[in-house]
């Protein structure tokens, strides 16, 4: 499963990230999108293990209201696919 996630993240772009966000009522500006994309590409494995470790960094760079939505969406998918992640 890690290989699939890695491949998906390698192909992820700002536009795809923005599209996914908008479909989930998450509205980020371009700087936030770029930051989030780079952050995900560099830290995705660690985020899957312990997302709380990274919340401070995200809270410094992403609007508080949108970050709450991102966290809720992340937890939804993490719980939904937890049997496949590790």
Beta strands, then each sheet from edge to edge (+ up, - down):
end
